[in-house]
Every structure is written in structure tokens, then in C-alpha cells.
Amino acid sequence: MPDTDEEDFCKKMRRATREIHAISDALVNAKLAFGFMDNKVWADGLLVFYEIFRYLEGAMLRLRNTKVGQLRVEGLQRTEAFEKDLEYYLGRGWMKNYTPRDSVARYLMRLREVEDTDSLLLMAYIYHLYMGLLSGGIILRKKRQLIQKMSPFKDKVTNNDGNNLTDFGEFNIYELKSELRSSMNRIAETLDEDTKNRLLEESKTVYILNNEIIQSVQGAGNVIMKKLVYLLLILIFITIVFLQLFRQ
């Protein structure tokens, strides 16, 4: 009986990146989980990934007649959604004075190098980034919205303001994930072993570069400090009350 794990290339990609993926998850939680209540942190998180998704979507169009173009799933395109959300958080004309930070520039340099020398490896970036958005990005959005609704100090977000990136409209998220996964597995069946091994190795580079740009997200430290101060004040208050009761 055939080993289904061996037949499923996406499972191989997941296994190959398990350790570095865990580091990415920890960084996202450390950087963005504490920034749910701070739009500046959220916007900066969007900003570091904007150029990456825009480049990949352009590459899929440029390479539409290749295997890379076969990963272009209808409904997944996010460039316009990124721009709408960034305009909401940063204001109109935000791009006039925008320059990608060093970590983003290095990421883009790697993408250009891959496209010029071994374009099939772009599939590693496309697969991991879109699967990450469809999974982790949706979870982050739901947590952020829940906290916003519970907070008496923040204006509630109405309609879809600032949440276009994780809104796929009429397209079902689970169906999009399934289609992307199926496309990747189907393409992998047509690749030689050397190409598949290079894709597995490049998958690790995807997460290394992701980690670099996530670490550059600004403002999360301030949010964490505010929360720590708030917790410290609560502890001081509880201690004072306890001492007063004890003295009585």
C-alpha cells in the first residue's frame, strides 16, 4: 500500500519547515498578539508583507504560462486589499514617502534572484505565504476583532474598515486552501526529485526571511510595556487592599 505522506508534497513541505515554522509562530504571537489593540502595530505588520505579496502576484502574472502561474488561484489576490487597509490605517498618499525597510528590501532581492535564476522556487514562497494568510492571518483577525468589541476604550470597527486583507468575499477560505494545496501537489507530481528537493530547501528560506521582516515590526514593544505597567498597577492595588484587610 503506498505511503500517502510520501505522495503528498505539501506534507513534505510542512515537515521540512516544522522547526523554523514554530519560530515564526512564536514571533507573530510576540509581535502582533500584543498589538491587537494598537492600530499602528497592526498597520506595520501589514506594511512589511505588502511588498512581498505584491511581488509574488506580479510574478505569477509574468510567469502565467509556466508552472508558477498554475498556482494563481482565483480569489487569492491580495494586493488591492493590502492597499485599502494601509490607506485606512496610514491615510491617503501613504506611498509617497514610503521606502521598504532593509529586511523587506533583502526579501525582495531574494525573490528577484530566484525569479531570474530558478523561477520554479517561487512556488515555495507562494504556497507558504498564502497558506499562512489563509490560516494564521484569519485567526489573528478574529482575535483582534474580538478584543476590539470587548474594549470600552476603542472605537468599534464598522463594516470591513481595515480588514480587507483577510476578507475573501464570496470565496470560501477552506476551499481556497484546498485548491492551493491540490495545485501544489499536482504540480509537484510533474517535477523531478532535484527540483522538489530545492523547493523543500527554499521553503526553509521562506520562513527565515519571514522571521526577519516580522522582527522589524515597530511599536509592539511599547504595547507590551503598557500592558506590563497596567498589570503591575493591578498587582500593587491588590497588595494594598490585602495589607489593609490584614491590618484590620
C-alpha positions as a printed Julia matrix, in Angstrom:
248×3 Matrix{Float64}:
   0.0    0.0     0.0
   1.52   3.39   -1.0
   2.64   5.83    1.65
   0.29   8.79    1.34
   2.76  11.04    3.19
   5.35  10.35    0.51
   2.82  11.09   -2.22
   1.72  14.39   -0.69
   4.35  17.02   -1.41
   2.62  19.63    0.74
   3.05  17.38    3.76
   6.75  17.13    2.93
   6.93  20.93    2.8
   5.25  21.14    6.18
   7.65  18.62    7.71
  10.69  20.32    6.2
   9.72  23.66    7.76
   8.3   22.44   11.07
  11.05  23.83   13.32
  11.51  27.19   11.59
   7.72  27.5    11.25
   7.38  27.16   15.03
   9.8   30.06   15.46
   7.7   32.14   13.06
   4.54  31.4    15.02
   6.26  32.46   18.24
   7.44  35.71   16.64
   3.98  36.51   15.3
   2.48  35.95   18.73
   5.16  38.06   20.4
   4.97  40.91   17.89
   1.35  41.06   16.8
  -0.62  39.29   19.51
   0.27  42.13   21.89
  -0.55  44.63   19.19
  -4.19  43.75   18.67
  -5.29  46.91   20.42
  -2.8   49.15   18.65
  -3.57  50.01   15.04
  -0.02  51.24   14.47
   1.4   47.82   15.26
  -1.22  46.11   13.1
  -0.56  48.5    10.19
   3.19  47.97   10.45
   2.59  44.22   10.3
   0.63  44.73    7.09
   3.29  47.01    5.68
   6.16  44.52    5.97
   4.27  41.89    3.97
   2.66  44.21    1.4
   5.64  44.34   -0.97
   6.17  40.59   -0.73
   2.62  39.68   -1.76
   2.62  42.35   -4.46
   5.83  40.94   -5.93
   4.55  37.36   -5.9
   1.29  38.33   -7.56
   3.21  40.18  -10.25
   5.47  37.17  -10.72
   2.5   34.83  -11.16
   1.27  37.08  -13.97
   4.7   37.36  -15.56
   5.08  33.58  -15.38
   1.46  32.8   -16.21
   2.46  30.27  -18.86
   4.69  28.29  -16.5
   4.11  26.02  -13.53
   4.4   29.07  -11.26
   1.37  30.6   -12.96
  -0.64  27.46  -12.21
  -0.58  28.43   -8.51
  -2.58  31.58   -9.23
  -5.87  30.64   -7.57
  -8.85  32.88   -8.3
  -9.88  34.85   -5.23
  -6.47  34.78   -3.51
  -5.08  38.03   -4.95
  -4.38  40.41   -2.04
  -2.5   43.45   -3.41
  -5.59  45.64   -3.64
  -6.78  44.52   -0.21
  -3.39  45.38    1.3
  -3.54  48.86   -0.24
  -7.08  49.51    1.02
  -6.15  48.52    4.56
  -2.92  50.5     4.55
  -4.78  53.56    3.28
  -7.29  53.12    6.11
  -4.57  52.96    8.78
  -1.91  55.25    7.29
  -4.04  57.69    5.3
  -4.23  58.54    1.62
  -0.94  59.17   -0.07
   0.96  56.94    2.35
   3.03  55.56   -0.54
   4.52  58.96   -1.44
   7.08  58.84    1.34
   7.24  55.06    1.64
  10.55  53.22    1.34
  10.77  49.48    2.11
  12.87  48.79    5.22
  16.13  46.84    4.96
  14.62  43.46    5.86
  11.91  43.87    3.2
  14.49  45.01    0.64
  16.57  41.87    1.31
  13.45  39.73    0.93
  12.63  41.36   -2.42
  16.23  40.93   -3.56
  15.97  37.2    -2.91
  12.67  36.98   -4.81
  14.19  38.74   -7.83
  17.22  36.48   -7.7
  15.01  33.38   -7.59
  12.83  34.58  -10.46
  15.89  35.31  -12.59
  17.79  32.09  -11.88
  15.36  29.35  -10.81
  11.82  30.69  -11.06
  10.15  27.41  -10.02
  11.41  28.05   -6.49
   8.97  30.98   -6.26
   6.31  28.32   -5.68
   7.71  27.79   -2.17
   7.05  31.46   -1.34
   3.61  31.48   -2.95
   2.46  28.32   -1.2
   3.71  29.12    2.3
   2.72  32.79    2.36
  -0.81  32.28    1.08
  -1.42  29.24    3.26
  -0.13  31.27    6.2
  -2.52  34.1     5.41
  -5.47  31.76    4.95
  -4.73  30.07    8.3
  -2.86  32.28   10.75
  -3.99  35.59    9.26
  -7.65  34.72    9.72
  -7.07  33.67   13.32
  -5.27  36.96   14.06
  -8.14  38.93   12.55
 -10.76  37.13   14.64
  -8.8   37.67   17.85
  -8.27  41.34   17.02
 -11.97  41.9    16.29
 -12.99  40.09   19.48
 -10.72  42.24   21.63
 -11.91  45.42   19.86
 -15.54  44.52   20.58
 -14.8   43.87   24.25
 -12.78  47.04   24.77
 -14.61  50.09   26.17
 -11.67  52.32   25.21
 -11.54  51.77   21.46
 -13.94  52.75   18.74
 -15.52  49.66   17.3
 -14.53  48.82   13.73
 -17.55  49.06   11.46
 -18.21  47.28    8.17
 -14.91  46.0     6.8
 -12.73  49.01    7.59
  -9.13  47.92    7.93
  -9.93  44.24    7.48
  -9.93  43.82    3.71
  -6.82  41.64    3.7
  -8.5   38.78    5.5
 -11.87  39.16    3.78
 -12.17  36.87    0.76
 -15.73  37.83   -0.04
 -17.69  35.15   -1.83
 -14.72  32.77   -1.84
 -14.71  30.11    0.87
 -11.43  30.08    2.82
 -11.36  26.31    3.23
 -11.98  25.81   -0.48
  -9.19  28.27   -1.32
  -6.78  26.36    0.93
  -7.84  23.07   -0.61
  -7.4   24.38   -4.16
  -3.96  25.83   -3.42
  -2.85  22.61   -1.74
  -4.17  20.49   -4.61
  -2.47  22.71   -7.18
   0.87  22.46   -5.39
   0.62  18.67   -5.11
  -0.43  18.33   -8.73
   2.5   20.44   -9.95
   4.93  18.52   -7.72
   3.98  15.3    -9.48
   5.45  16.72  -12.69
   8.78  17.78  -11.1
  11.99  15.79  -10.88
  13.44  14.89   -7.48
  16.16  17.52   -7.64
  13.64  20.32   -8.2
  11.44  19.05   -5.38
  14.41  18.94   -3.03
  15.34  22.52   -3.95
  11.76  23.57   -3.22
  11.95  21.95    0.21
  15.2   23.78    0.97
  13.83  27.09   -0.31
  10.81  26.6     1.94
  13.13  27.0     4.91
  14.46  30.24    3.43
  10.87  31.49    3.16
  10.47  31.31    6.93
  13.91  32.72    7.65
  13.05  35.8     5.57
   9.57  35.96    7.1
  11.11  35.98   10.56
  13.4   38.86    9.64
  10.58  41.11    8.49
   8.33  40.14   11.42
  11.12  41.12   13.82
  11.19  44.55   12.2
   7.54  45.3    13.09
   7.57  48.52   15.08
   5.58  49.52   18.14
   4.92  46.09   19.63
   7.41  46.72   22.42
   5.52  49.82   23.55
   2.26  47.89   23.64
   3.83  45.14   25.72
   5.29  47.69   28.14
   1.92  49.38   28.56
   0.31  46.04   29.36
   3.04  45.18   31.86
   2.63  48.55   33.6
  -1.13  48.02   33.7
  -0.7   44.56   35.26
   1.83  45.94   37.73
  -0.63  48.62   38.86
  -3.3   45.96   39.37
  -0.9   43.88   41.47
   0.03  46.94   43.55
  -3.64  47.72   44.11
  -4.39  44.12   45.16
  -1.4   44.17   47.52
  -2.54  47.43   49.14
  -6.07  46.07   49.63
  -4.71  42.84   51.08
  -2.46  44.73   53.53
  -5.32  46.94   54.65
  -7.51  43.92   55.32
  -4.66  42.15   57.12
  -4.1   45.16   59.42
  -7.75  45.17   60.37
